[in-house]
Amino acid sequence: MGYAVVSCHVEQPLDDRCWSLLSALRARCPGGFRIAALLRPPHAEAGEDGERWLVRARTAAEHGPVGHHTHFVGPRHARPAEPGPQHAERVRREAEWLRSRGLELRLFCGGGWYMDEDVARVLAELGYADCTATSFRPGYLGPDAPRLELADPAWLLVGGDRLLALPSTHSLGMAARATLAGALPELVHVYFHDTDLLNPLRRLALAVTLRALSLRATPTDLDQLAAEVAAAAPEIPFSAACAP
């Protein structure tokens, strides 16, 4: 039997309804999963309240792993249209803001699955483990959209450093179908979004899927996974993980 982890891309951390539903879900640990909350830091330029955000982030750390989820354009616009040095600068600026307020996060996921070498270099410098790689092409991305593709954890060699990649392998729908079919890889990383919880049917599907998944794979969490695979994960050039 393999292992499974679950993460939530928390895109609306200041939305009261989303936050309440996510907090309740994480406190219940459905299927025994400690769900990682990958939090989008506040966009001060959009008027978001940083102090209120910090209260929620510190509370989130009480119920499982917490990570950093960057929206490169705005609160509701995750993926940039073009590469540029400003994206790595944004990640560094957000990380410095988090750490200056006592939040030492160790997980990261780029919004809209965006990653470039400059961003990866910053993540490696920060000591993050990255969940931006996927084992499949997300349906809303065009066939030529730059992204990272990996099926298994690996160290990505970037500059003179390396970045631990913990790929996301299944959306909620994919996880439900694979669990039902019994067609699961050795490592399953299910992701969903906090906004999914606003839909009662998706909330039910998530709870049922995670309980079923726990019968077919051993639940763990992203912090534990990072610690356990770090020694054995192979090293590959960053370019080898780039798709298409």
C-alpha positions in Angstrom: 0.0 0.0 0.0 1.3 3.4 -0.9 1.1 6.8 0.7 -1.2 9.8 0.2 -1.1 13.5 1.2 -3.7 16.3 0.7 -3.2 20.0 0.2 -5.6 22.9 -0.2 -4.8 26.0 -2.2 -6.2 28.7 0.0 -6.9 31.4 -2.5 -9.4 33.5 -0.4 -8.0 33.4 3.1 -10.0 36.5 4.2 -13.4 35.2 3.0 -15.2 34.3 6.2 -17.3 31.5 4.7 -14.4 29.8 2.9 -12.2 30.1 6.0 -14.8 28.7 8.3 -15.5 25.7 6.1 -11.8 24.9 5.6 -11.0 25.3 9.3 -13.8 22.9 10.2 -12.6 20.4 7.6 -9.0 20.5 8.7 -10.0 20.1 12.4 -11.9 16.9 11.5 -8.9 15.3 9.6 -11.2 13.3 7.2 -9.8 9.9 6.5 -6.9 10.7 9.0 -5.4 13.3 6.6 -3.7 16.4 8.0 -4.6 18.7 5.2 -1.8 21.2 4.3 -3.1 24.8 3.9 -1.1 26.5 1.2 -2.0 30.1 2.0 -2.0 33.0 -0.4 -0.4 36.0 1.4 -2.4 39.2 1.5 -2.1 41.7 -1.4 -1.7 45.0 0.4 -2.1 46.8 -2.9 -5.6 45.4 -3.2 -6.5 46.6 0.3 -6.3 43.2 2.0 -5.8 43.2 5.8 -2.4 41.8 6.7 -3.0 41.6 10.5 -6.3 39.7 10.0 -4.5 37.4 7.6 -1.8 36.7 10.2 -4.3 35.7 12.9 -5.8 33.2 10.5 -2.4 31.8 9.4 -1.3 31.2 12.9 -4.5 29.5 13.7 -4.2 27.3 10.6 -0.8 26.1 11.8 -2.6 24.4 14.8 -4.3 21.9 12.5 -1.6 20.8 10.1 1.1 21.9 7.7 0.9 25.5 6.4 2.6 26.7 3.2 3.0 29.7 0.9 0.8 30.0 -2.3 1.6 33.0 -4.5 -0.8 34.7 -6.8 1.5 36.5 -9.2 -1.0 39.0 -10.5 -3.7 39.7 -7.9 -6.0 38.1 -5.4 -8.2 36.5 -8.1 -5.6 36.3 -10.8 -3.0 33.7 -10.1 -0.9 33.0 -13.2 1.1 35.7 -15.1 0.8 35.9 -18.8 4.5 36.4 -19.4 7.7 35.4 -17.6 9.8 38.1 -15.9 12.0 38.8 -12.9 9.1 40.4 -11.0 7.6 37.0 -10.3 10.7 35.8 -8.3 10.8 39.2 -6.6 7.2 38.8 -5.5 7.9 35.4 -4.0 10.9 36.7 -2.1 9.1 39.8 -0.9 6.2 37.7 0.4 8.5 35.2 2.1 10.4 38.0 3.8 7.1 39.5 5.0 6.0 36.1 6.4 9.3 35.5 8.2 9.5 39.0 9.6 6.2 38.1 11.4 7.4 34.8 12.8 6.0 32.5 10.1 8.7 30.0 9.0 6.9 28.2 6.2 8.5 25.4 4.3 6.0 24.5 1.6 5.2 26.4 -1.6 2.9 26.2 -4.6 2.8 28.7 -7.5 -0.6 30.0 -8.4 -1.9 28.7 -11.7 0.9 26.1 -11.6 3.3 28.9 -12.6 7.1 28.3 -12.2 10.2 29.6 -13.8 13.9 29.2 -13.1 14.2 32.5 -11.3 11.3 31.6 -9.0 12.7 28.1 -8.4 16.1 29.6 -7.4 14.4 31.8 -4.8 12.5 28.8 -3.4 15.7 26.8 -3.1 17.4 29.7 -1.3 14.5 29.9 1.1 14.6 26.2 1.8 11.1 25.5 0.6 9.7 22.2 -0.7 7.7 22.9 -3.8 4.3 21.4 -4.9 3.9 23.3 -8.2 4.9 20.4 -10.5 2.0 18.2 -11.5 1.9 14.7 -13.0 -0.6 15.8 -15.6 -1.5 18.9 -17.6 -4.2 20.9 -15.8 -7.1 21.2 -18.3 -7.3 24.9 -18.3 -3.7 25.3 -19.4 -2.9 25.2 -23.1 -0.6 22.5 -24.5 2.2 25.0 -24.8 1.8 26.6 -21.4 5.1 26.4 -19.4 4.8 24.3 -16.3 6.6 21.6 -14.4 5.7 17.9 -14.8 6.8 15.2 -12.5 5.3 11.9 -11.3 7.5 11.4 -8.2 9.4 13.6 -5.8 12.8 14.8 -7.0 15.5 17.4 -6.3 15.5 20.0 -9.0 19.0 21.4 -9.7 18.7 25.1 -10.1 21.8 27.4 -10.3 24.2 26.0 -7.7 21.3 24.9 -5.4 18.6 22.4 -5.4 14.8 22.5 -4.8 12.8 19.5 -3.4 9.7 19.0 -5.6 6.7 17.2 -4.2 4.4 16.9 -7.3 0.6 17.3 -7.1 -0.8 14.1 -8.7 -4.6 14.3 -8.5 -7.4 16.9 -8.5 -10.4 16.0 -6.4 -12.2 14.4 -9.4 -9.1 12.5 -10.5 -8.7 11.2 -7.0 -12.3 10.0 -6.7 -12.1 8.1 -10.0 -8.7 6.6 -9.3 -9.7 5.5 -5.9 -12.8 3.9 -7.2 -10.9 2.1 -9.9 -8.1 1.0 -7.5 -5.6 2.6 -9.9 -3.4 4.6 -7.5 0.3 5.3 -7.8 2.7 4.7 -5.0 2.4 8.3 -3.9 -0.9 10.3 -4.2 -1.0 14.0 -3.7 -4.5 15.3 -3.9 -5.1 19.0 -4.1 -8.3 21.1 -3.9 -9.2 24.8 -3.5 -10.8 26.5 -0.5 -13.5 27.8 -2.9 -14.5 24.2 -3.7 -15.9 24.0 -0.2 -18.6 26.6 -1.0 -20.3 23.9 -3.1 -22.1 21.3 -0.9 -21.7 18.5 -3.4 -17.9 19.1 -3.7 -17.6 19.2 0.1 -19.4 15.8 0.2 -17.3 14.4 -2.6 -14.1 15.5 -0.8 -15.0 13.9 2.5 -16.1 10.6 0.8 -13.0 10.5 -1.4 -10.6 11.1 1.4 -12.2 8.4 3.6 -12.1 6.0 0.6 -8.5 6.9 -0.2 -7.4 6.2 3.4 -8.4 2.6 2.9 -6.1 2.2 -0.2 -3.2 4.4 0.9 -1.5 5.3 4.1 -2.3 8.9 5.1 0.6 11.2 5.8 1.1 14.9 5.4 3.4 17.1 3.3 5.8 18.0 6.1 6.3 14.3 6.9 6.6 13.4 3.2 9.3 16.1 2.6 11.3 14.7 5.5 10.9 11.1 4.5 11.8 11.5 0.7 14.5 14.0 1.0 17.4 11.5 1.3 16.2 9.2 -1.5 14.8 11.6 -4.1 16.8 11.7 -7.3 18.5 14.8 -8.5 17.5 16.1 -12.0 18.2 19.3 -13.9 15.4 21.9 -13.6 15.0 21.9 -17.4 14.2 18.1 -17.3 11.0 18.8 -15.3 9.9 21.6 -17.6 6.9 20.9 -19.9 6.0 20.9 -22.7 
